[in-house]
Structure formats: structure tokens, C-alpha cells
Amino acid sequence: MKRMIYGSLVFLLLTGCSTNFRYLQHVSYHQMGLLIKRTSIKKALEKYSFNEEQKKKLQLVSEIKTFTREKLKLNIDRGLYSSYVHLERPYVSYLLRVSPVYELTAYKWDFPIVGSMPYKGFFDKDKTKKAAASFPEEEYDVSIRGVRAYSTLGWFNDPVLSTMLFYKETDFVVMVFHELMHTVLFFKNHVDFNERFAEFVGRQAALLFYTNKEGPESETVQKMLLEWEDELLFSSFMVSEYEMLDKWYKEHKGEINRERKQNRLQEIQERFRVEIQVNLKTNRYYYFSNQELNNAQLLSYRSYNYNMAEFEKLFDSSLVNRDIKAFVEYCAQFKKEKDPEAAISQAIVNLE
């Protein structure tokens, strides 16, 4: 039970949860419920009516874990993703992000294990909405999104969730690698860095996985390479837009109203349509131009898509030479830095 509670706390912290008693009760109850429902993937394949695509994804999990240990030489618990939980819903949980209405900064919740978190998670959408409603809309932007997967950082042998099977195959593989990376390396107080790190390594690992599995000229690998080009293009665009928008808020503090702000956000989307969307090689980010943006939603992109070019430079450097284990080990040396992201950025500059 003690480990169960600790694991629930880890989920709380990973998803930005408040540690008040009612909230702890809510998360512990649902986390324990997931663990109780676990069954082996082998038994799940016999019990549930999966389509062929879903069966393939479940069968790929074992290959991904073996590849991580034997090819990438990264240490992961063998029990991770060895079980399955079926949920009668599209998302396992929901994340709430909050930002001041005229500032590009995240509202944060502080916790004893993982530190400061820029989001808060719930297993129930109504509870998420209720928490969002506690932030006055004249003062804050809020964003709620469904979550299909999460990691307890190795506290438990996380199961494959039915919600994870909604991803297309290659994104499913990226997602599994992403979540595994959270158990390999985690930086306290630096959630955005952790997510970008896991996303970068997850994508590079998935690309190598399919290259080994199907060959470098396969249709899958070629499509993933195009998606990565789009990822770098979008990431570069967002870096520039974050900087300009942050500067705009600061320079016009006290002068901005809702209409003026909305016009400014629409300018970002128009630049995306004119400068970026026309150059995308896949439809990966087409939705961005039609999304209803606010500060909280923009900060979500900052968690996962910001400045991927820096990771790419390090990955390409002679020190790492596109070796994933070497990349992970290089990043790990900055784990005790007050600002590991800045330290790594400076190290990359020194490499050039």
C-alpha cells in the first residue's frame, strides 16, 4: 500500500496534481484501479476483440523494449508495458494548463518529489473543468486536453492502456519510446525539458527502430523522416513566435485588451499559414492554423516542440555521433544543474 500511495503521488506530480487530501484520494483511487485491472498482453489478446492494427501495436511493445535494451543499450525495467488495461473511454486522464491572460508564463504547482509543474491532471473531465473554473477568466487563460498515456517514472510497471491504441502505428511506437525515456532520465523542476528530451529521443529511437526493422528506404522510414523535417520547421517557427509574443506582452503591459490580444494570436496563425504550412511535407501540423489559441495552449507546444534544433545539433555532434545512448549520457551530466536546459544550450554553442 505504501508503494501504491507513493506511485499515486508520482502520478500526481507528473500530471501537475494538487496534494490536498481530496485530490490525493481521487488520484490514488483511480491509479489503484488501473493497477488492479492489469492483465498480461497475452491474455488481453485472447480476451478482447482487437482489430489487426491494434494487435500489431500490442505485439510491437515487446520488440520496442527488446530494442531499447539490446540495441540502444538503455536500462529499462522488464516489467514496463508487459500488461494491458482496457478503458471504456478515449483518454485515461485530463491535463489542465493555466496562464495569465496577458503573459506568456505558466501557472505552476509545486511538489516535493518532481518539483514545480506547469500543469495539473485529473482522471475525471468534470473535475478538470471545475478546477479550471476556479481561475477567473478575466485573469487567466486555461487549456484542457485529454491524455492517452503517462509514466509513473518506474514506480510501477506501467501497463499499455487501450487509450494508447488510438495512435497510428508509428506515433504509438514514438509514444512508447517517449514514456520509456521518462524512466531512463528525469530532471526535477524541469518538466518542459523532460518532455522535449523524451520527445526527441522517442522520435530518434522510433526512426532507428523502423530503419532496423524495415530498412532505411522503407515507406515508413521515409514518411517519418519527412515528419521530422516538419517537426524541426514547426519548432523553429514556435521559438521565434514565443520570443516575439513574450516581448509584445511586456512592451504593451497595461495596454492590451481581449480583442487586441486575439488579433495578435491570429497574426501568429496567419504567419504559420503563409510561411510554414506551405512548406510542410506532411499534414502533421495543418490543424494549427485553425485552432483557437490562447496562452495556455501555446505553452503546451513549448513543453513538447520547443527548440528541437538544439537537440538535433547535439545529436549530430562528434561527441554524440547520432548515438542515442551517448546522447542520453551527455544530457545526464547536467542533471544537477539549476538550469540544465541553459547549460546544455551553452555546451552546444561551445561544440560549434
Summary of the structure (lengths in Angstrom):
residues: 352
radius of gyration: 20.4
end to end distance: 50.9
largest distance: 62.4
contacts: 1077
relative contact order: 0.11
helix: 60%
strand: 9%
